[in-house]
Amino acid sequence: MSTKHLLYVALFAAFIAIGAQIRLPIGPVPVTMQVPMVLLAGLMLGPKLGALSALVYMLMGLVGLPVFAGGGGIGSLVSPSFGFIVGYIPAAWLAGFGAAHKSSSARAISFALAATAVIFLFGFLYFIFIMNVVLDTPMSAVAAFKVAILPFILKDVAVAVLTSMFARMLHTRGLHLANG
């Protein structure tokens, strides 16, 4: 991996960390800007480097850097929302795969939406596991869906579309960072 690619990975890991600190008080649960940064990492860097950026972000938080919305440290593993962070890795890869090789806007949007669904899937399954097994707080799949997924669907669909369009605009204006 070139120095330039390492720099891009570090830069997008930092963008994801900054996105975690930007909280928009919309509704009962604050909304952060992590998802658009994860999607942008994949869309701009490609599948490998985008996923690596998300992995670096996750590892930074697990070693104790306060980059997650709730801080950082190994204790984050037992947070019901940590599965969403795990989902960032395959999501960035998927978004990057969809945007690779001069793809159309429709393809990039479709893959960004699929990447968002991957984040939801990882987050939902992890949420149910942590609540029911680790925290011993029984919660049905329906209740978990209502708490962990439903409030964010419309926002994240809009984010996926807008982020794809933004990345596409950057590409058409000549900003090509890496093909990882």
SEDREN-739878 format. One record per residue: residue in one letter; x, y negated, z of N, C-alpha, C, O in turn. Coordinates in steps of 0.1 Angstrom, whole numbers, padded with zeros to 4 digits, always signed. Example, Ala and Ser with C-alpha at 12.3 -4.5 7.8 and 13.67 -1.06 7.14 Angstrom:
# residues 2
A+0132+0057+0078+0123+0045+0078+0132+0033+0078+0142+0033+0085;S+0128+0022+0071+0137+0011+0071+0129+0000+0079+0134-0011+0080;
***
This chain:
# residues 180
M+0009+0012+0000+0000+0000+0000+0009-0012+0000+0019-0013+0007;S+0005-0022-0008+0013-0034-0010+0011-0043+0002+0001-0042+0009;T+0020-0053+0004+0019-0063+0014+0006-0071+0012-0001-0075+0021;K+0003-0074-0001-0009-0082-0004-0021-0074+0001-0030-0080+0006;H-0022-0061-0002-0033-0053+0002-0034-0053+0018-0046-0053+0023;L-0023-0051+0025-0023-0052+0039-0029-0065+0044-0037-0065+0054;L-0025-0076+0038-0030-0089+0042-0045-0090+0039-0052-0095+0048;Y-0050-0085+0028-0064-0085+0026-0072-0077+0036-0083-0081+0041;V-0067-0065+0039-0073-0057+0050-0074-0064+0063-0084-0064+0069;A-0063-0070+0067-0062-0077+0080-0072-0089+0079-0079-0092+0089;L-0072-0096+0068-0081-0108+0066-0096-0104+0068-0103-0111+0075;F-0100-0093+0061-0114-0089+0062-0117-0083+0075-0129-0084+0080;A-0108-0077+0082-0110-0072+0096-0113-0084+0105-0121-0084+0113;A-0105-0095+0102-0107-0107+0110-0120-0114+0107-0127-0119+0116;F-0124-0113+0094-0138-0119+0090-0149-0111+0097-0158-0117+0102;I-0148-0098+0098-0158-0090+0105-0158-0094+0120-0169-0095+0126;A-0146-0095+0126-0145-0099+0140-0152-0113+0142-0159-0115+0152;I-0149-0122+0133-0155-0136+0134-0170-0135+0133-0178-0141+0140;G-0174-0126+0123-0189-0124+0121-0196-0119+0133-0208-0122+0136;A-0189-0111+0141-0195-0106+0154-0197-0117+0164-0206-0116+0173;Q-0189-0128+0163-0190-0138+0173-0200-0149+0169-0204-0158+0177;I-0205-0149+0156-0215-0158+0151-0228-0152+0154-0233-0143+0148;R-0235-0158+0164-0248-0153+0168-0259-0163+0165-0259-0175+0168;L-0269-0157+0157-0280-0166+0154-0292-0161+0162-0297-0150+0161;P-0297-0170+0171-0308-0166+0180-0322-0165+0173-0330-0173+0175;I-0323-0155+0165-0336-0152+0158-0343-0140+0164-0338-0129+0164;G-0354-0143+0171-0361-0132+0177-0355-0128+0191-0346-0135+0196;P-0359-0117+0196-0355-0113+0209-0341-0108+0210-0334-0108+0220;V-0335-0103+0198-0322-0098+0198-0313-0107+0189-0317-0110+0178;P-0302-0113+0194-0294-0121+0186-0289-0114+0174-0285-0102+0174;V-0289-0121+0163-0284-0115+0150-0269-0120+0148-0267-0132+0150;T-0260-0111+0144-0247-0115+0141-0244-0115+0126-0253-0110+0119;M-0233-0119+0122-0229-0119+0108-0219-0108+0104-0212-0109+0094;Q-0219-0097+0112-0210-0086+0109-0214-0079+0096-0205-0076+0088;V-0226-0076+0094-0231-0068+0082-0226-0076+0069-0221-0069+0060;P-0229-0089+0068-0224-0095+0055-0209-0094+0053-0204-0093+0042;M-0202-0095+0064-0187-0094+0063-0183-0080+0059-0173-0079+0052;V-0189-0070+0065-0186-0056+0061-0189-0054+0046-0181-0048+0039;L-0201-0058+0042-0204-0057+0028-0195-0065+0019-0191-0060+0008;L-0191-0077+0023-0182-0085+0015-0168-0078+0014-0162-0079+0004;A-0164-0072+0025-0151-0065+0025-0151-0054+0014-0142-0053+0006;G-0162-0046+0013-0163-0036+0003-0164-0042-0011-0158-0037-0020;L-0173-0052-0012-0176-0058-0025-0164-0065-0031-0162-0065-0043;M-0155-0071-0023-0144-0078-0027-0131-0070-0028-0123-0072-0037;L-0130-0060-0019-0117-0053-0018-0118-0039-0025-0107-0033-0028;G-0130-0034-0028-0131-0021-0033-0133-0011-0022-0132-0015-0010;P-0136+0001-0025-0140+0011-0015-0129+0014-0005-0132+0014+0007;K-0117+0017-0009-0106+0021+0001-0102+0010+0010-0102+0011+0022;L-0099-0002+0005-0095-0013+0013-0106-0019+0021-0104-0023+0032;G-0118-0019+0016-0130-0024+0023-0132-0015+0035-0134-0020+0046;A-0132-0002+0033-0134+0008+0044-0123+0007+0054-0125+0007+0067;L-0110+0005+0050-0099+0003+0059-0101-0009+0067-0097-0009+0079;S-0106-0020+0061-0108-0032+0069-0118-0030+0081-0116-0034+0092;A-0129-0022+0078-0139-0019+0088-0132-0010+0099-0135-0011+0110;L-0124+0000+0094-0117+0008+0104-0108+0000+0113-0108+0002+0125;V-0100-0009+0107-0091-0017+0115-0099-0025+0125-0095-0027+0137;Y-0110-0031+0121-0119-0039+0130-0123-0030+0142-0122-0034+0153;M-0128-0018+0139-0133-0009+0149-0121-0006+0159-0123-0006+0171;L-0110-0002+0154-0098+0001+0162-0094-0011+0171-0090-0009+0182;M-0094-0023+0165-0091-0035+0173-0100-0036+0185-0095-0039+0196;G-0112-0034+0183-0122-0034+0194-0120-0023+0204-0121-0025+0216;L-0117-0011+0200-0115+0000+0209-0103-0001+0217-0103+0004+0228;V-0092-0008+0212-0080-0009+0220-0082-0021+0230-0072-0023+0238;G-0093-0028+0230-0095-0038+0240-0096-0052+0235-0100-0061+0243;L-0093-0055+0222-0095-0069+0217-0110-0072+0217-0118-0064+0213;P-0114-0084+0222-0128-0087+0223-0134-0091+0209-0139-0102+0208;V-0134-0082+0200-0139-0085+0186-0153-0080+0184-0159-0085+0174;F-0159-0072+0193-0172-0068+0191-0182-0078+0196-0177-0087+0204;A-0194-0078+0192-0204-0088+0197-0205-0087+0213-0207-0098+0219;G-0203-0076+0218-0203-0074+0233-0190-0073+0240-0189-0069+0251;G-0179-0077+0233-0166-0077+0239-0157-0066+0231-0156-0067+0219;G-0151-0057+0239-0143-0047+0233-0138-0037+0244-0142-0039+0256;G-0130-0028+0240-0125-0017+0249-0131-0004+0246-0141-0002+0239;I-0125+0006+0252-0129+0020+0250-0144+0023+0255-0150+0032+0250;G-0148+0015+0265-0162+0016+0270-0172+0013+0260-0184+0017+0261;S-0168+0007+0249-0178+0004+0238-0183+0017+0232-0194+0017+0226;L-0176+0028+0233-0180+0041+0228-0194+0045+0234-0201+0053+0227;V-0197+0041+0246-0209+0045+0252-0220+0034+0251-0231+0035+0257;S-0217+0024+0243-0228+0014+0240-0237+0020+0229-0233+0026+0219;P-0250+0018+0232-0260+0024+0222-0258+0018+0208-0262+0024+0198;S-0252+0006+0207-0251+0000+0193-0238+0003+0186-0235-0001+0175;F-0229+0011+0193-0216+0014+0187-0217+0022+0174-0208+0021+0165;G-0227+0029+0172-0229+0037+0160-0230+0028+0147-0226+0032+0136;F-0235+0016+0149-0236+0006+0138-0222+0003+0134-0219+0002+0122;I-0213+0001+0143-0199-0002+0140-0192+0010+0133-0185+0008+0123;V-0195+0022+0137-0190+0034+0131-0195+0034+0116-0187+0037+0107;G-0207+0030+0114-0213+0030+0101-0208+0020+0092-0209+0021+0079;Y-0201+0010+0097-0194+0000+0089-0184+0006+0079-0182+0001+0068;I-0177+0016+0084-0166+0022+0076-0172+0028+0063-0168+0024+0052;P-0181+0038+0064-0187+0043+0051-0195+0033+0043-0196+0034+0031;A-0201+0023+0050-0208+0013+0043-0199+0004+0035-0203+0001+0023;A-0188+0000+0040-0179-0008+0032-0174+0000+0020-0172-0005+0009;W-0171+0013+0022-0167+0022+0011-0177+0022+0000-0174+0021-0011;L-0190+0024+0005-0201+0026-0005-0203+0013-0013-0205+0013-0025;A-0203+0001-0006-0205-0012-0012-0193-0014-0022-0196-0019-0033;G-0181-0010-0018-0170-0012-0027-0170-0003-0039-0167-0007-0050;F-0175+0009-0037-0177+0019-0048-0187+0013-0058-0185+0014-0071;G-0197+0008-0053-0208+0002-0062-0203-0010-0070-0208-0013-0081;A-0194-0018-0064-0190-0030-0071-0177-0028-0080-0173-0037-0087;A-0172-0016-0079-0159-0013-0086-0162-0013-0102-0173-0011-0106;H-0151-0016-0109-0151-0014-0123-0161-0023-0131-0169-0018-0139;K-0161-0036-0127-0170-0046-0134-0184-0041-0135-0190-0041-0146;S-0190-0038-0124-0203-0033-0124-0213-0045-0126-0209-0056-0124;S-0225-0041-0128-0236-0051-0130-0240-0056-0116-0238-0050-0106;S-0247-0068-0117-0253-0073-0104-0263-0063-0098-0263-0062-0086;A-0271-0057-0106-0281-0048-0101-0274-0036-0094-0279-0031-0084;R-0263-0031-0100-0256-0020-0094-0250-0024-0080-0251-0017-0071;A-0244-0036-0080-0238-0040-0068-0248-0042-0057-0246-0039-0045;I-0260-0048-0060-0270-0050-0051-0276-0036-0046-0278-0034-0034;S-0277-0027-0055-0282-0013-0051-0273-0007-0042-0277-0001-0032;F-0260-0007-0044-0250-0001-0035-0249-0008-0022-0247-0002-0012;A-0251-0022-0022-0251-0029-0010-0263-0025-0001-0262-0024+0011;L-0274-0023-0007-0286-0019+0000-0284-0005+0005-0288-0002+0017;A-0278+0004-0003-0275+0018+0002-0265+0017+0013-0266+0025+0023;A-0255+0008+0013-0246+0007+0023-0252+0002+0036-0249+0007+0047;T-0262-0007+0035-0270-0011+0047-0277+0000+0053-0278+0001+0065;A-0283+0009+0044-0290+0020+0049-0281+0030+0057-0285+0036+0066;V-0269+0031+0052-0259+0039+0059-0256+0034+0073-0255+0041+0083;I-0254+0020+0074-0252+0014+0087-0264+0017+0096-0262+0021+0108;F-0276+0016+0091-0288+0019+0099-0288+0034+0103-0291+0037+0115;L-0285+0043+0094-0285+0057+0097-0275+0060+0109-0279+0067+0118;F-0262+0056+0107-0252+0058+0118-0257+0052+0131-0256+0058+0141;G-0262+0040+0130-0266+0033+0142-0277+0039+0149-0278+0041+0161;F-0287+0043+0141-0299+0050+0146-0296+0063+0153-0300+0066+0165;L-0288+0072+0147-0285+0085+0152-0276+0083+0165-0279+0090+0175;Y-0267+0074+0165-0258+0072+0176-0266+0066+0188-0265+0070+0200;F-0275+0057+0185-0284+0050+0195-0292+0061+0202-0293+0061+0214;I-0298+0070+0194-0307+0081+0201-0298+0090+0209-0302+0093+0221;F-0286+0093+0204-0277+0102+0212-0273+0095+0225-0274+0102+0236;I-0268+0083+0224-0264+0076+0237-0275+0074+0247-0273+0077+0258;M-0286+0070+0242-0298+0068+0251-0302+0081+0258-0304+0081+0270;N-0304+0091+0250-0309+0104+0255-0299+0113+0262-0303+0119+0272;V-0287+0113+0258-0277+0122+0263-0268+0116+0273-0266+0120+0284;V-0262+0105+0269-0251+0098+0277-0258+0090+0288-0254+0091+0300;L-0267+0081+0285-0273+0073+0295-0285+0079+0302-0291+0073+0311;D-0289+0091+0297-0300+0098+0303-0313+0089+0304-0320+0089+0314;T-0316+0082+0293-0327+0073+0292-0336+0079+0281-0334+0075+0269;P-0345+0088+0284-0353+0094+0273-0359+0084+0264-0366+0074+0268;M-0357+0086+0251-0363+0077+0241-0366+0085+0228-0358+0092+0223;S-0378+0084+0224-0382+0091+0211-0376+0084+0199-0371+0073+0200;A-0376+0091+0188-0370+0086+0176-0379+0074+0171-0373+0064+0166;V-0392+0074+0173-0400+0063+0169-0397+0051+0178-0396+0039+0173;A-0396+0052+0191-0392+0041+0200-0378+0036+0196-0376+0023+0196;A-0369+0044+0194-0355+0040+0190-0356+0032+0177-0349+0022+0176;F-0364+0037+0167-0365+0030+0155-0371+0016+0157-0366+0006+0151;K-0381+0015+0165-0387+0002+0168-0378-0008+0175-0379-0020+0172;V-0368-0003+0183-0359-0012+0190-0346-0015+0182-0342-0026+0181;A-0341-0004+0176-0327-0005+0170-0327-0008+0155-0317-0013+0149;I-0338-0006+0148-0338-0007+0133-0348-0017+0128-0345-0027+0121;L-0361-0015+0132-0372-0023+0126-0370-0038+0127-0373-0045+0117;P-0365-0044+0138-0363-0058+0138-0353-0064+0129-0353-0076+0126;F-0345-0055+0123-0334-0060+0115-0335-0057+0100-0327-0061+0092;I-0345-0049+0096-0346-0044+0082-0347-0056+0072-0339-0056+0063;L-0357-0065+0074-0358-0075+0064-0346-0084+0064-0342-0088+0053;K-0341-0088+0075-0329-0096+0075-0317-0089+0068-0310-0096+0060;D-0315-0077+0071-0304-0070+0065-0306-0067+0050-0296-0066+0042;V-0318-0065+0046-0321-0063+0031-0317-0077+0024-0311-0077+0014;A-0322-0088+0030-0319-0101+0024-0303-0103+0024-0298-0109+0015;V-0297-0100+0035-0282-0101+0036-0275-0093+0025-0266-0098+0019;A-0280-0081+0023-0273-0072+0013-0275-0079-0001-0265-0079-0009;V-0286-0084-0004-0289-0090-0017-0280-0103-0019-0273-0104-0029;L-0281-0111-0009-0274-0124-0009-0259-0122-0009-0251-0129-0017;T-0254-0113-0001-0239-0110-0001-0235-0104-0015-0224-0108-0019;S-0242-0096-0020-0239-0090-0034-0238-0101-0044-0229-0102-0052;M-0248-0110-0044-0248-0121-0053-0237-0131-0051-0231-0136-0061;F-0233-0133-0039-0222-0142-0036-0209-0135-0041-0200-0142-0047;A-0207-0122-0038-0195-0115-0043-0194-0115-0058-0184-0117-0064;R-0206-0113-0064-0206-0113-0079-0202-0127-0084-0195-0128-0094;M-0207-0138-0078-0204-0151-0082-0188-0153-0081-0182-0159-0090;L-0183-0149-0070-0168-0150-0068-0161-0142-0079-0151-0147-0084;H-0166-0130-0082-0159-0122-0093-0160-0129-0107-0150-0130-0114;T-0172-0135-0110-0173-0141-0123-0165-0154-0124-0162-0159-0135;R-0162-0160-0112-0153-0172-0112-0138-0169-0111-0130-0177-0109;G-0135-0156-0113-0121-0152-0113-0115-0147-0100-0103-0145-0100;L-0122-0147-0090-0116-0142-0077-0117-0127-0076-0128-0122-0072;H-0107-0121-0079-0106-0106-0078-0095-0103-0068-0083-0106-0071;L-0098-0098-0056-0088-0096-0046-0080-0083-0048-0067-0084-0048;A-0087-0072-0048-0079-0060-0049-0089-0049-0055-0101-0050-0054;N-0083-0039-0060-0091-0028-0065-0086-0016-0057-0079-0007-0062;G-0091-0015-0044-0086-0004-0035-0095+0008-0036-0092+0017-0029;
***
